[in-house]
């Protein structure tokens, strides 16, 4: 089983349950915190994992799996939508577009 499938994610409930959202973040990252507040303020349900709070070997394995699946090196925060699309870093305009919030 892949490490990203067996990890212990934390869930934040919102009114919007679709798309399925996962955020890979660092607990000390201001951009990660801002990104998660953005999701909450827009009512999204999402799961998150602080990569700096898991064992180093698990983190290495997860980063390799994410790179293999999405074709780029993860930069935090990493937004994964429906296990099909990944956006590295928090840029509000890009996230809004991918989440269907922009006109």
FIMI-177747 format. One record per atom (N, C-alpha, C, O): residue number from 1; x, y, z. Coordinates in steps of 0.05 Angstrom, whole numbers, always signed. Example, Ala and Ser with C-alpha at 12.3 -4.5 7.8 and 13.67 -1.06 7.14 Angstrom:
+-----+--------+--------+--------+
: num :      x :      y :      z :
+-----+--------+--------+--------+
:   1 :   +264 :   -114 :   +156 :
:   1 :   +246 :    -90 :   +156 :
:   1 :   +264 :    -66 :   +156 :
:   1 :   +285 :    -66 :   +169 :
:   2 :   +257 :    -45 :   +142 :
:   2 :   +273 :    -21 :   +143 :
:   2 :   +258 :     +1 :   +157 :
:   2 :   +268 :    +23 :   +161 :
+-----+--------+--------+--------+
# end
This chain:
+-----+--------+--------+--------+
: num :      x :      y :      z :
+-----+--------+--------+--------+
:   1 :    +17 :    -24 :     +0 :
:   1 :     +0 :     +0 :     +0 :
:   1 :    +18 :    +25 :     +0 :
:   1 :    +39 :    +26 :    +13 :
:   2 :     +9 :    +45 :    -15 :
:   2 :    +24 :    +70 :    -16 :
:   2 :    +22 :    +85 :    +10 :
:   2 :     +2 :    +84 :    +24 :
:   3 :    +44 :    +99 :    +17 :
:   3 :    +45 :   +114 :    +41 :
:   3 :    +24 :   +136 :    +41 :
:   3 :    +12 :   +142 :    +62 :
:   4 :    +19 :   +149 :    +19 :
:   4 :     -1 :   +171 :    +18 :
:   4 :    -29 :   +160 :    +22 :
:   4 :    -47 :   +176 :    +30 :
:   5 :    -34 :   +135 :    +18 :
:   5 :    -60 :   +123 :    +22 :
:   5 :    -64 :   +114 :    +51 :
:   5 :    -87 :   +113 :    +61 :
:   6 :    -43 :   +108 :    +65 :
:   6 :    -45 :    +98 :    +92 :
:   6 :    -39 :   +118 :   +114 :
:   6 :    -40 :   +112 :   +138 :
:   7 :    -32 :   +143 :   +106 :
:   7 :    -25 :   +163 :   +126 :
:   7 :    -50 :   +171 :   +143 :
:   7 :    -72 :   +168 :   +134 :
:   8 :    -44 :   +182 :   +166 :
:   8 :    -65 :   +191 :   +184 :
:   8 :    -71 :   +221 :   +179 :
:   8 :    -57 :   +238 :   +190 :
:   9 :    -91 :   +227 :   +163 :
:   9 :    -97 :   +254 :   +156 :
:   9 :   -116 :   +266 :   +177 :
:   9 :   -131 :   +251 :   +191 :
:  10 :   -116 :   +292 :   +180 :
:  10 :   -134 :   +306 :   +198 :
:  10 :   -156 :   +318 :   +179 :
:  10 :   -150 :   +327 :   +157 :
:  11 :   -180 :   +318 :   +189 :
:  11 :   -202 :   +327 :   +172 :
:  11 :   -214 :   +353 :   +183 :
:  11 :   -218 :   +356 :   +207 :
:  12 :   -220 :   +371 :   +165 :
:  12 :   -234 :   +396 :   +171 :
:  12 :   -260 :   +396 :   +156 :
:  12 :   -260 :   +393 :   +131 :
:  13 :   -282 :   +398 :   +170 :
:  13 :   -309 :   +397 :   +158 :
:  13 :   -317 :   +424 :   +148 :
:  13 :   -313 :   +444 :   +161 :
:  14 :   -330 :   +424 :   +125 :
:  14 :   -341 :   +448 :   +113 :
:  14 :   -367 :   +441 :    +99 :
:  14 :   -375 :   +418 :    +99 :
:  15 :   -381 :   +461 :    +88 :
:  15 :   -406 :   +456 :    +74 :
:  15 :   -402 :   +442 :    +48 :
:  15 :   -419 :   +427 :    +39 :
:  16 :   -379 :   +447 :    +35 :
:  16 :   -374 :   +436 :     +8 :
:  16 :   -357 :   +410 :    +11 :
:  16 :   -334 :   +411 :    +20 :
:  17 :   -369 :   +388 :     +3 :
:  17 :   -356 :   +362 :     +5 :
:  17 :   -342 :   +353 :    -21 :
:  17 :   -329 :   +333 :    -21 :
:  18 :   -346 :   +368 :    -42 :
:  18 :   -333 :   +362 :    -67 :
:  18 :   -320 :   +387 :    -77 :
:  18 :   -331 :   +409 :    -73 :
:  19 :   -297 :   +385 :    -90 :
:  19 :   -282 :   +361 :    -95 :
:  19 :   -269 :   +350 :    -70 :
:  19 :   -269 :   +363 :    -49 :
:  20 :   -257 :   +326 :    -73 :
:  20 :   -241 :   +315 :    -51 :
:  20 :   -215 :   +330 :    -50 :
:  20 :   -201 :   +332 :    -70 :
:  21 :   -208 :   +341 :    -27 :
:  21 :   -185 :   +358 :    -24 :
:  21 :   -166 :   +347 :     -3 :
:  21 :   -175 :   +340 :    +19 :
:  22 :   -141 :   +346 :    -10 :
:  22 :   -120 :   +340 :    +10 :
:  22 :    -99 :   +361 :     +8 :
:  22 :    -92 :   +371 :    -14 :
:  23 :    -89 :   +369 :    +31 :
:  23 :    -68 :   +389 :    +32 :
:  23 :    -44 :   +377 :    +47 :
:  23 :    -47 :   +367 :    +69 :
:  24 :    -21 :   +378 :    +34 :
:  24 :     +4 :   +370 :    +47 :
:  24 :    +18 :   +395 :    +55 :
:  24 :    +23 :   +413 :    +38 :
:  25 :    +24 :   +398 :    +80 :
:  25 :    +34 :   +424 :    +90 :
:  25 :    +56 :   +420 :   +111 :
:  25 :    +62 :   +397 :   +119 :
:  26 :    +67 :   +442 :   +120 :
:  26 :    +86 :   +443 :   +142 :
:  26 :    +73 :   +459 :   +165 :
:  26 :    +61 :   +480 :   +160 :
:  27 :    +76 :   +450 :   +189 :
:  27 :    +63 :   +462 :   +212 :
:  27 :    +73 :   +490 :   +217 :
:  27 :    +60 :   +506 :   +230 :
:  28 :    +97 :   +497 :   +208 :
:  28 :   +110 :   +523 :   +213 :
:  28 :   +108 :   +542 :   +189 :
:  28 :   +121 :   +563 :   +190 :
:  29 :    +94 :   +534 :   +168 :
:  29 :    +94 :   +549 :   +143 :
:  29 :    +70 :   +569 :   +142 :
:  29 :    +47 :   +561 :   +144 :
:  30 :    +77 :   +595 :   +140 :
:  30 :    +56 :   +615 :   +139 :
:  30 :    +39 :   +613 :   +114 :
:  30 :    +15 :   +618 :   +116 :
:  31 :    +50 :   +605 :    +92 :
:  31 :    +35 :   +602 :    +67 :
:  31 :    +16 :   +578 :    +70 :
:  31 :     -7 :   +578 :    +60 :
:  32 :    +25 :   +557 :    +84 :
:  32 :     +7 :   +534 :    +89 :
:  32 :    -16 :   +542 :   +106 :
:  32 :    -39 :   +534 :   +100 :
:  33 :    -11 :   +557 :   +127 :
:  33 :    -33 :   +566 :   +144 :
:  33 :    -52 :   +583 :   +129 :
:  33 :    -77 :   +580 :   +132 :
:  34 :    -42 :   +601 :   +113 :
:  34 :    -60 :   +619 :    +96 :
:  34 :    -76 :   +602 :    +77 :
:  34 :   -100 :   +608 :    +74 :
:  35 :    -65 :   +582 :    +65 :
:  35 :    -79 :   +565 :    +46 :
:  35 :   -101 :   +550 :    +60 :
:  35 :   -123 :   +547 :    +49 :
:  36 :    -96 :   +539 :    +83 :
:  36 :   -116 :   +524 :    +98 :
:  36 :   -139 :   +543 :   +107 :
:  36 :   -162 :   +535 :   +107 :
:  37 :   -132 :   +567 :   +115 :
:  37 :   -153 :   +587 :   +122 :
:  37 :   -170 :   +594 :    +98 :
:  37 :   -194 :   +598 :   +100 :
:  38 :   -157 :   +595 :    +75 :
:  38 :   -171 :   +601 :    +50 :
:  38 :   -192 :   +579 :    +44 :
:  38 :   -215 :   +585 :    +38 :
:  39 :   -185 :   +554 :    +47 :
:  39 :   -203 :   +532 :    +43 :
:  39 :   -227 :   +533 :    +63 :
:  39 :   -250 :   +530 :    +55 :
:  40 :   -220 :   +538 :    +88 :
:  40 :   -241 :   +540 :   +108 :
:  40 :   -260 :   +564 :   +103 :
:  40 :   -284 :   +561 :   +105 :
:  41 :   -249 :   +587 :    +96 :
:  41 :   -266 :   +611 :    +91 :
:  41 :   -284 :   +607 :    +67 :
:  41 :   -304 :   +621 :    +64 :
:  42 :   -276 :   +589 :    +49 :
:  42 :   -293 :   +583 :    +26 :
:  42 :   -310 :   +558 :    +30 :
:  42 :   -323 :   +548 :    +11 :
:  43 :   -311 :   +548 :    +54 :
:  43 :   -329 :   +526 :    +61 :
:  43 :   -322 :   +498 :    +52 :
:  43 :   -340 :   +481 :    +51 :
:  44 :   -297 :   +493 :    +45 :
:  44 :   -290 :   +467 :    +36 :
:  44 :   -284 :   +447 :    +59 :
:  44 :   -271 :   +455 :    +79 :
:  45 :   -292 :   +423 :    +56 :
:  45 :   -283 :   +401 :    +72 :
:  45 :   -257 :   +392 :    +60 :
:  45 :   -254 :   +389 :    +36 :
:  46 :   -237 :   +387 :    +77 :
:  46 :   -211 :   +378 :    +67 :
:  46 :   -196 :   +362 :    +88 :
:  46 :   -202 :   +363 :   +112 :
:  47 :   -177 :   +346 :    +79 :
:  47 :   -159 :   +332 :    +96 :
:  47 :   -131 :   +344 :    +93 :
:  47 :   -124 :   +355 :    +72 :
:  48 :   -116 :   +344 :   +115 :
:  48 :    -89 :   +355 :   +114 :
:  48 :    -70 :   +337 :   +130 :
:  48 :    -78 :   +322 :   +148 :
:  49 :    -45 :   +340 :   +123 :
:  49 :    -23 :   +326 :   +136 :
:  49 :     +0 :   +345 :   +139 :
:  49 :    +10 :   +355 :   +119 :
:  50 :    +10 :   +348 :   +163 :
:  50 :    +34 :   +364 :   +167 :
:  50 :    +58 :   +345 :   +163 :
:  50 :    +63 :   +328 :   +179 :
:  51 :    +72 :   +349 :   +141 :
:  51 :    +94 :   +332 :   +133 :
:  51 :   +117 :   +333 :   +153 :
:  51 :   +132 :   +314 :   +155 :
:  52 :   +121 :   +355 :   +167 :
:  52 :   +143 :   +357 :   +186 :
:  52 :   +136 :   +344 :   +213 :
:  52 :   +153 :   +344 :   +231 :
:  53 :   +113 :   +332 :   +215 :
:  53 :   +105 :   +318 :   +240 :
:  53 :   +103 :   +288 :   +236 :
:  53 :    +92 :   +274 :   +253 :
:  54 :   +114 :   +278 :   +214 :
:  54 :   +114 :   +249 :   +209 :
:  54 :   +143 :   +240 :   +208 :
:  54 :   +161 :   +257 :   +203 :
:  55 :   +149 :   +214 :   +211 :
:  55 :   +176 :   +205 :   +210 :
:  55 :   +189 :   +211 :   +183 :
:  55 :   +176 :   +211 :   +162 :
:  56 :   +215 :   +217 :   +184 :
:  56 :   +230 :   +226 :   +160 :
:  56 :   +227 :   +206 :   +137 :
:  56 :   +224 :   +214 :   +114 :
:  57 :   +230 :   +180 :   +143 :
:  57 :   +228 :   +160 :   +122 :
:  57 :   +200 :   +160 :   +109 :
:  57 :   +198 :   +157 :    +85 :
:  58 :   +179 :   +164 :   +125 :
:  58 :   +152 :   +165 :   +114 :
:  58 :   +149 :   +190 :    +96 :
:  58 :   +137 :   +189 :    +75 :
:  59 :   +161 :   +212 :   +105 :
:  59 :   +160 :   +237 :    +89 :
:  59 :   +174 :   +233 :    +62 :
:  59 :   +163 :   +241 :    +42 :
:  60 :   +197 :   +221 :    +62 :
:  60 :   +212 :   +215 :    +37 :
:  60 :   +195 :   +198 :    +18 :
:  60 :   +193 :   +204 :     -5 :
:  61 :   +183 :   +178 :    +29 :
:  61 :   +167 :   +159 :    +13 :
:  61 :   +142 :   +174 :     +2 :
:  61 :   +136 :   +171 :    -22 :
:  62 :   +129 :   +190 :    +18 :
:  62 :   +106 :   +205 :     +9 :
:  62 :   +113 :   +225 :    -13 :
:  62 :    +99 :   +227 :    -33 :
:  63 :   +135 :   +239 :     -9 :
:  63 :   +143 :   +259 :    -30 :
:  63 :   +150 :   +244 :    -56 :
:  63 :   +143 :   +255 :    -77 :
:  64 :   +162 :   +221 :    -55 :
:  64 :   +168 :   +206 :    -79 :
:  64 :   +142 :   +197 :    -93 :
:  64 :   +140 :   +198 :   -117 :
:  65 :   +123 :   +188 :    -77 :
:  65 :    +97 :   +179 :    -88 :
:  65 :    +82 :   +203 :   -101 :
:  65 :    +71 :   +200 :   -122 :
:  66 :    +83 :   +225 :    -88 :
:  66 :    +69 :   +249 :    -99 :
:  66 :    +83 :   +258 :   -125 :
:  66 :    +70 :   +266 :   -144 :
:  67 :   +110 :   +257 :   -125 :
:  67 :   +124 :   +265 :   -149 :
:  67 :   +118 :   +246 :   -172 :
:  67 :   +114 :   +254 :   -194 :
:  68 :   +117 :   +220 :   -166 :
:  68 :   +111 :   +200 :   -186 :
:  68 :    +83 :   +204 :   -197 :
:  68 :    +78 :   +202 :   -221 :
:  69 :    +64 :   +209 :   -180 :
:  69 :    +36 :   +212 :   -188 :
:  69 :    +31 :   +238 :   -204 :
:  69 :    +16 :   +238 :   -223 :
:  70 :    +43 :   +260 :   -195 :
:  70 :    +36 :   +286 :   -207 :
:  70 :    +58 :   +298 :   -223 :
:  70 :    +54 :   +319 :   -236 :
:  71 :    +82 :   +285 :   -224 :
:  71 :   +103 :   +293 :   -242 :
:  71 :   +118 :   +318 :   -234 :
:  71 :   +133 :   +329 :   -251 :
:  72 :   +116 :   +327 :   -210 :
:  72 :   +133 :   +349 :   -201 :
:  72 :   +141 :   +346 :   -172 :
:  72 :   +128 :   +330 :   -157 :
:  73 :   +161 :   +360 :   -164 :
:  73 :   +170 :   +358 :   -136 :
:  73 :   +151 :   +375 :   -119 :
:  73 :   +147 :   +398 :   -125 :
:  74 :   +140 :   +363 :    -98 :
:  74 :   +121 :   +377 :    -81 :
:  74 :   +134 :   +402 :    -67 :
:  74 :   +155 :   +400 :    -55 :
:  75 :   +120 :   +424 :    -70 :
:  75 :   +127 :   +449 :    -56 :
:  75 :   +103 :   +454 :    -38 :
:  75 :    +80 :   +453 :    -46 :
:  76 :   +108 :   +461 :    -13 :
:  76 :    +86 :   +464 :     +6 :
:  76 :    +76 :   +492 :     +8 :
:  76 :    +92 :   +511 :     +6 :
:  77 :    +50 :   +495 :    +11 :
:  77 :    +30 :   +474 :    +12 :
:  77 :    +25 :   +461 :    -15 :
:  77 :    +28 :   +474 :    -36 :
:  78 :    +17 :   +436 :    -14 :
:  78 :    +10 :   +421 :    -39 :
:  78 :    -19 :   +415 :    -37 :
:  78 :    -28 :   +401 :    -19 :
:  79 :    -35 :   +425 :    -56 :
:  79 :    -63 :   +420 :    -58 :
:  79 :    -68 :   +398 :    -77 :
:  79 :    -60 :   +400 :   -100 :
:  80 :    -81 :   +377 :    -69 :
:  80 :    -88 :   +354 :    -86 :
:  80 :   -119 :   +353 :    -89 :
:  80 :   -133 :   +351 :    -68 :
:  81 :   -128 :   +355 :   -113 :
:  81 :   -157 :   +355 :   -119 :
:  81 :   -165 :   +329 :   -132 :
:  81 :   -155 :   +322 :   -154 :
:  82 :   -184 :   +315 :   -119 :
:  82 :   -194 :   +289 :   -130 :
:  82 :   -173 :   +270 :   -138 :
:  82 :   -177 :   +253 :   -156 :
:  83 :   -149 :   +271 :   -126 :
:  83 :   -127 :   +253 :   -132 :
:  83 :   -119 :   +255 :   -162 :
:  83 :   -105 :   +237 :   -172 :
:  84 :   -126 :   +277 :   -175 :
:  84 :   -120 :   +280 :   -204 :
:  84 :   -103 :   +304 :   -210 :
:  84 :    -87 :   +303 :   -229 :
:  85 :   -106 :   +325 :   -194 :
:  85 :    -91 :   +350 :   -200 :
:  85 :    -77 :   +358 :   -174 :
:  85 :    -88 :   +356 :   -152 :
:  86 :    -53 :   +369 :   -178 :
:  86 :    -38 :   +379 :   -155 :
:  86 :    -26 :   +406 :   -161 :
:  86 :    -15 :   +411 :   -183 :
:  87 :    -30 :   +424 :   -142 :
:  87 :    -19 :   +451 :   -144 :
:  87 :     +2 :   +455 :   -122 :
:  87 :     -5 :   +453 :    -99 :
:  88 :    +26 :   +462 :   -130 :
:  88 :    +48 :   +467 :   -111 :
:  88 :    +48 :   +496 :   -104 :
:  88 :    +48 :   +513 :   -121 :
:  89 :    +50 :   +502 :    -78 :
:  89 :    +50 :   +529 :    -68 :
:  89 :    +22 :   +541 :    -68 :
:  89 :     +4 :   +531 :    -82 :
:  90 :    +19 :   +562 :    -52 :
:  90 :     -8 :   +575 :    -50 :
:  90 :     -8 :   +601 :    -66 :
:  90 :     +5 :   +620 :    -59 :
:  91 :    -23 :   +600 :    -88 :
:  91 :    -29 :   +624 :   -104 :
:  91 :    -59 :   +625 :   -105 :
:  91 :    -72 :   +608 :   -118 :
:  92 :    -71 :   +644 :    -92 :
:  92 :   -100 :   +645 :    -89 :
:  92 :   -114 :   +643 :   -116 :
:  92 :   -134 :   +629 :   -118 :
:  93 :   -105 :   +657 :   -137 :
:  93 :   -118 :   +656 :   -163 :
:  93 :   -118 :   +628 :   -175 :
:  93 :   -138 :   +619 :   -185 :
:  94 :    -96 :   +615 :   -173 :
:  94 :    -94 :   +587 :   -184 :
:  94 :   -112 :   +568 :   -168 :
:  94 :   -126 :   +552 :   -180 :
:  95 :   -112 :   +571 :   -142 :
:  95 :   -129 :   +553 :   -126 :
:  95 :   -158 :   +559 :   -131 :
:  95 :   -174 :   +540 :   -134 :
:  96 :   -166 :   +584 :   -134 :
:  96 :   -194 :   +592 :   -139 :
:  96 :   -202 :   +580 :   -166 :
:  96 :   -224 :   +569 :   -168 :
:  97 :   -185 :   +581 :   -186 :
:  97 :   -192 :   +570 :   -212 :
:  97 :   -196 :   +540 :   -211 :
:  97 :   -215 :   +529 :   -222 :
:  98 :   -177 :   +526 :   -198 :
:  98 :   -178 :   +497 :   -197 :
:  98 :   -201 :   +487 :   -179 :
:  98 :   -211 :   +465 :   -184 :
:  99 :   -210 :   +503 :   -160 :
:  99 :   -232 :   +496 :   -142 :
:  99 :   -259 :   +506 :   -152 :
:  99 :   -279 :   +502 :   -139 :
: 100 :   -259 :   +519 :   -175 :
: 100 :   -284 :   +528 :   -187 :
: 100 :   -295 :   +553 :   -174 :
: 100 :   -319 :   +558 :   -174 :
: 101 :   -278 :   +570 :   -162 :
: 101 :   -287 :   +593 :   -148 :
: 101 :   -285 :   +619 :   -165 :
: 101 :   -298 :   +639 :   -159 :
: 102 :   -268 :   +618 :   -186 :
: 102 :   -264 :   +642 :   -202 :
: 102 :   -285 :   +642 :   -225 :
: 102 :   -295 :   +622 :   -233 :
: 103 :   -291 :   +666 :   -233 :
: 103 :   -311 :   +670 :   -255 :
: 103 :   -298 :   +666 :   -282 :
: 103 :   -311 :   +668 :   -302 :
+-----+--------+--------+--------+
# end
